[in-house]
Amino acid sequence: MAKICVFNQKGGVGKTTTSLNLSAALARRGKRPLTIDLDPQAHLSYICGTTVSSAEESILSFYEKFKPLAGLIRTSNGGWEVIPAHVELSKVDSQFGKGPNVLNRLNSGIVKENLNTGRPIVIDCCPLLGVLSLNAIFACDRVLIPVSADYLAVKGVMQVEKTLKALEHVLKKRLPRRYVMTRFDSRRNMSWQIYQSIQERFGDELCKTRISESVSVAESPASNKDVFTHAPGSRGAQDYDALMDELTETGFVD
């Protein structure tokens, strides 16, 4: 099953929102996803209702004390499983170097514990390119890159591509990737211009599905819900459902 890293070095593009709703869409299709929160802000853990009071209950203890990943799993409000983050997870970058052992730590844990057997894994990344994001990239077999419909996001996309390309000689492969437009407003020429610019650069790697600027998508985290639970008939729910269909039909998600 797919191990999907949701990654972008630019903040505010919808990584956590996409990780949340992609996980929910997978769960709605009976795929039993495991979502791993690798962002010290722990926003995904909070929305999913899996916030932990102690860093030892979070994925930090996997890095610091080699605690098994399976022992950190909690059940989200939506019914799928989550390994939560904690604010102290930010210490990982200063505590560990960037040698191959630490960069492959998450992947080794997933493989050793057979966590990927029969179910997909979704990894929510922080926007900084450090030990945590590199762990996600080394552990995944596909990268989903949310891109908000603003001009600065285009620069961010080029940086992501540069980063992934630079890692190819270490990974010894090119990771399959998809770019997905978020906060898209079809009434604005700028949104279409940005979409076309990215399409010209990345072709079929840009998803045809666009996630619209949506009140339901923006409001759902405040109620600790994914968009399907918060507003099942909304445009936001329809968009993420369509994205899931597209990723499945193109073989990006199995």
Summary of the structure (lengths in Angstrom):
residues: 254
radius of gyration: 17.0
end to end distance: 5.9
largest distance: 51.3
contacts: 876
relative contact order: 0.18
helix: 50%
strand: 16%
